[in-house]
Amino acid sequence: MGGGSMGIHICACVVLLLVAMASSSLMVTSHAASTDWSTALLIKVDQSGNGDFKKIQDAIDAVPSNNVDNVFIWIKPGTYREKVVVPADKPFITLSGSKASTTIITGSDRGNIFESPTLSVLATDFVARYLTIQNTFGAGDKAVALRVSADRAAFYVCRIVSYQDTLLDDTGRHYYNNCYIEGATDFICGNAASLFERCHLHSQSEGTGAITAQRRESPSENTGYTFLGCKITGVGTCVLGRPWGPYSRVVFTKTFMSSSVLPQGWDDWGRPSTHGTAYYGEYKNYGPGANSSGRVKWSRNLTDEEAKPFLTKDMIGGRAWLRPAPTYFRRPSWIISNKGDGNK
């Protein structure tokens, strides 16, 4: 296919995806991506064979080691049954569908939290958009859907679904925007510094399952989970969190809490020694589950001044690393040369 018709084809493929991301018109450009985040190298994954690769992992494997370009891997609708790893030597990758409900990465592994994830992100400066990431194993063992073990990772309009330890939010600074996260037991866990903004948390617990199990180990660690403008629903009852680490830090602000949140709010995991070290805060939450009169005595209602650090992206240094979706695309020469192998 010639260069001109290729450019037209790329634009036609991505216009529906990016109409909600940017107001500027789309075009293919030959300018280098480098630090110009408006431009990206485009790779297409399509199970039908009409893309560069049929598998997501094959597309990631094709990205050169020590990558410095903004790489946009566009995943056509479908159910991709594969374990996907973004290795540490491949930063600046975006995985994007066009709609989370139709672009699904699924697995059913269980056991070790670092080996069971359907998607493992080990590279910095990663972005995911419009994807469902799920582990279908169900109850009875640890079964991670998404593991994030790298700095500067962002997720937009994704569905992250499992039962136990759904999201291993392990290390680094992370941002989750308009995501749906579902599970029953410790379904957001780890020791990252993360901001969850306008996310929907849905508990499958029918008893006292915890939404969070944050693992901050010492007061010197600048880690913790903040939920800003979120929504909590559930099929039964749950608590907001319990301390995986003795200095566990979780704050819920301006969040709707349904009656699924138990009056006690928090659980100490049978470790009363954490009452003086864990930092569990709430600020201007609302809904039947937000009534603080029955909360455990060692949680806290934050004042305006105490809540201020948790109300912006500054807590994760987001202004320095969160990047907009690209609006210009070009074809990487290394994908064109490898296309035959990728479609086998």
C-alpha positions in Angstrom: 0.0 0.0 0.0 1.4 3.4 -0.9 2.1 6.2 1.6 -0.9 8.4 0.6 -3.5 5.6 0.9 -2.0 4.4 4.1 -2.4 7.9 5.7 -6.1 8.0 4.7 -6.6 4.5 6.1 -5.0 5.4 9.5 -7.2 8.5 9.8 -10.4 6.5 9.0 -9.5 4.0 11.7 -8.8 6.3 14.5 -11.3 9.1 14.0 -14.0 7.5 16.0 -11.6 6.8 18.8 -10.2 10.3 19.1 -13.2 12.5 18.5 -13.9 12.5 22.2 -10.2 13.0 23.1 -9.4 16.1 21.1 -11.0 18.9 19.2 -8.3 19.4 16.6 -8.5 17.5 13.3 -6.6 14.2 12.8 -3.8 13.8 10.3 -0.8 11.6 9.7 2.5 13.3 10.1 6.1 12.4 9.5 7.4 14.5 12.3 9.3 12.6 15.0 7.3 11.9 18.2 10.1 12.5 20.7 8.8 14.8 23.4 6.0 16.1 21.3 3.1 14.2 23.0 0.6 15.3 20.3 2.3 12.9 17.9 2.6 9.1 18.2 3.7 6.1 16.4 0.6 4.1 15.6 0.4 0.3 15.8 -2.9 -1.6 15.1 -3.9 -4.9 16.8 -6.8 -6.7 15.1 -7.8 -10.3 15.7 -9.2 -10.5 12.2 -5.8 -10.0 10.7 -6.5 -6.5 9.3 -4.0 -4.8 11.6 -0.3 -5.0 12.2 -0.6 -7.8 14.8 -3.3 -10.2 16.0 -2.1 -10.3 19.6 -1.5 -7.4 22.0 1.7 -9.0 23.3 3.1 -9.2 19.8 2.6 -5.5 19.3 4.4 -4.7 22.6 7.2 -7.1 21.7 7.8 -5.2 18.4 8.5 -1.9 20.2 12.3 -1.5 20.4 14.0 -1.8 23.8 14.8 1.5 25.6 12.0 3.1 23.5 11.9 6.9 23.5 8.9 7.5 21.2 5.3 8.0 22.0 3.8 4.6 20.9 0.1 4.3 20.5 -1.1 0.7 20.2 -4.7 0.8 19.0 -6.6 -2.4 19.9 -9.6 -3.2 17.7 -12.8 -4.5 19.4 -12.6 -8.1 20.5 -11.9 -10.4 23.5 -8.1 -11.0 23.8 -7.4 -14.1 25.8 -3.8 -13.5 26.7 -1.5 -12.6 29.5 0.1 -9.2 28.6 3.3 -7.8 30.0 4.7 -4.3 29.3 8.4 -4.9 30.1 10.5 -2.3 32.0 12.6 -1.4 29.0 9.6 -0.2 26.9 8.3 3.1 28.3 6.0 5.6 26.6 3.4 3.0 25.5 -0.3 3.5 25.3 -2.8 0.6 25.0 -6.1 1.9 23.8 -9.4 0.4 22.7 -12.3 2.6 21.4 -14.8 1.4 24.1 -14.1 -0.6 27.3 -17.1 -2.8 26.9 -16.0 -4.1 23.5 -12.2 -4.3 24.0 -11.5 -6.9 26.6 -8.2 -8.4 27.8 -9.0 -11.5 29.8 -7.4 -14.2 31.8 -8.1 -16.6 34.7 -4.8 -17.2 36.4 -4.6 -17.4 40.2 -2.2 -17.7 43.1 0.8 -15.5 43.3 -0.2 -11.8 43.0 2.9 -11.0 40.9 2.4 -13.9 38.4 -1.4 -14.1 38.1 -2.2 -10.7 36.5 -3.9 -10.5 33.2 -2.0 -7.3 32.4 1.3 -6.4 34.1 2.8 -2.9 33.6 6.5 -2.8 34.5 7.4 0.2 32.3 7.3 3.9 33.2 5.1 6.4 31.4 2.4 3.9 30.5 -1.2 4.9 29.5 -4.3 2.7 29.1 -7.6 4.0 27.6 -11.0 2.4 26.9 -10.1 -1.2 27.9 -11.6 -3.9 30.1 -8.9 -5.8 32.0 -10.3 -8.8 33.8 -9.4 -12.0 35.6 -12.3 -14.4 35.6 -11.0 -17.0 38.1 -13.5 -15.9 40.8 -13.5 -16.5 44.5 -11.2 -18.8 46.4 -7.7 -17.4 45.6 -5.7 -14.3 44.7 -6.5 -13.5 41.1 -5.1 -10.2 39.9 -6.5 -8.5 36.8 -4.0 -5.6 36.6 -0.6 -5.2 38.2 1.1 -1.7 38.0 4.7 -1.9 39.2 6.2 1.2 37.6 6.2 5.0 38.0 4.0 7.4 36.0 1.1 5.2 34.8 -2.4 6.5 33.9 -5.7 4.8 33.2 -8.7 6.4 31.5 -12.2 5.0 31.2 -11.0 1.4 31.9 -12.9 -1.5 33.5 -10.7 -3.5 36.0 -12.6 -6.6 37.2 -11.8 -9.6 39.3 -12.7 -10.9 42.8 -9.7 -10.9 45.1 -6.8 -8.5 44.7 -8.2 -7.1 41.5 -5.8 -4.2 41.1 -2.3 -4.7 42.4 -1.4 -1.0 42.6 2.1 -1.9 43.6 4.7 0.8 43.2 5.1 4.2 41.6 2.8 7.2 41.0 -0.5 6.4 39.2 -3.6 8.1 38.0 -7.0 6.5 37.4 -9.7 8.6 35.8 -13.4 7.5 35.3 -12.5 3.8 35.8 -14.7 1.1 37.0 -13.0 -1.2 39.5 -14.8 -4.3 40.9 -13.8 -7.0 43.4 -14.6 -8.3 46.9 -11.4 -8.8 48.9 -8.7 -6.1 49.1 -9.5 -5.3 45.5 -7.2 -2.3 45.4 -3.9 -3.2 47.1 -0.2 -2.4 47.1 2.0 0.5 48.0 1.7 3.0 45.2 1.0 6.7 45.4 -2.3 6.9 43.5 -5.1 9.3 42.7 -8.5 7.8 41.8 -10.6 10.5 40.3 -14.3 10.0 39.4 -14.0 6.2 39.6 -16.7 3.7 40.4 -15.8 1.1 43.0 -18.1 -1.8 43.1 -17.8 -4.4 45.9 -18.9 -8.0 45.4 -18.4 -8.7 49.1 -21.4 -10.0 51.1 -19.7 -9.4 54.4 -16.7 -7.3 55.5 -14.6 -7.5 52.4 -12.3 -4.5 52.1 -12.0 -2.2 49.1 -8.4 -1.2 49.8 -5.4 -2.8 51.4 -2.7 -0.2 51.2 0.8 -1.3 52.1 2.7 1.8 53.3 5.5 0.5 55.6 6.9 3.6 57.2 6.0 7.3 57.8 8.8 8.3 55.5 7.1 6.8 52.4 5.1 9.2 50.3 2.6 6.6 49.2 -1.1 6.1 49.7 -4.4 6.0 47.9 -6.7 9.0 47.4 -10.2 8.8 46.0 -11.6 12.0 44.7 -15.2 12.4 43.5 -15.7 8.7 43.3 -18.8 6.4 43.8 -19.0 3.2 45.9 -21.7 0.6 45.4 -21.9 -3.1 46.3 -24.0 -6.2 46.4 -23.6 -6.7 50.1 -21.5 -4.9 52.7 -17.9 -3.9 52.9 -15.3 -1.7 54.6 -13.3 1.1 53.0 -10.0 -0.4 53.8 -7.7 -2.4 56.1 -3.9 -2.0 56.7 -1.7 -4.3 54.7 1.2 -2.2 55.9 1.3 -0.6 59.4 1.3 2.9 58.0 -1.4 2.3 55.5 -2.8 5.6 54.1 -6.1 5.9 52.4 -8.3 9.1 52.0 -11.8 9.3 50.5 -12.9 12.8 49.5 -16.2 14.0 48.0 -17.2 10.5 47.3 -20.7 9.0 47.2 -21.0 6.0 49.5 -24.0 3.7 49.2 -25.3 1.7 52.1 -23.0 -1.1 51.2 -20.3 0.7 53.3 -20.5 -0.6 56.8 -21.0 2.1 59.6 -17.6 1.2 61.1 -15.9 2.2 57.8 -12.6 0.6 58.4 -11.1 -2.6 59.7 -7.7 -3.2 61.5 -7.2 -6.7 60.1 -6.8 -7.9 63.7 -3.8 -5.6 64.3 -4.8 -3.0 67.0 -1.2 -1.7 66.9 -2.0 0.0 63.6 -4.6 2.3 65.2 -1.9 4.8 66.0 0.0 4.5 62.7 -2.5 4.0 59.9 -3.9 7.2 58.3 -7.5 6.7 57.2 -9.3 9.9 56.4 -12.6 11.1 55.0 -13.7 14.5 53.8 -17.0 15.8 52.5 -18.3 12.4 51.5 -22.1 11.8 51.1 -24.7 9.1 50.8 -26.0 6.6 53.3 -22.6 4.9 53.8 -20.8 8.2 54.5 -22.4 8.8 58.0 -19.3 9.1 60.3 -21.1 8.6 63.6 -20.3 4.9 63.7 -16.8 5.1 62.4 -13.9 3.4 64.2 -12.3 5.9 66.6 -8.9 5.6 64.9 -10.1 7.0 61.5 -10.4 10.7 61.1 -12.7 13.3 59.6 -10.3 15.8 57.8 -10.5 19.5 58.2 -10.3 21.7 55.1 -6.6 22.3 55.7 -5.9 18.6 56.2 -7.8 17.6 53.1 -6.1 20.2 50.8 -3.1 18.0 49.8 -5.6 15.3 48.6 -7.7 17.4 46.4 -5.5 18.0 43.4 -3.1 16.0 41.1 -0.2 17.6 42.9 -0.2 14.7 45.4 1.2 12.5 42.5 3.1 15.3 40.8 0.7 14.8 37.9 1.3 18.1 36.2 4.8 17.0 35.4 4.0 13.7 33.7 0.3 13.3 32.8 0.1 13.7 29.0 -2.8 14.3 26.6 -3.9 11.8 24.1 -2.1 12.2 20.8 -3.9 13.8 17.8 -1.3 13.1 15.1 0.0 9.7 14.0 2.7 8.3 11.8 3.6 4.8 10.8 6.8 3.3 12.3 9.2 1.8 9.8 10.0 -1.1 12.1 6.3 -2.1 12.1 6.0 -2.1 8.4 9.1 -4.3 8.1 7.8 -6.8 10.7 4.2 -6.9 9.6 4.4 -10.3 8.0 5.5 -11.9 11.2 3.0 -10.2 13.3 0.1 -11.5 11.2 1.1 -15.1 11.3 
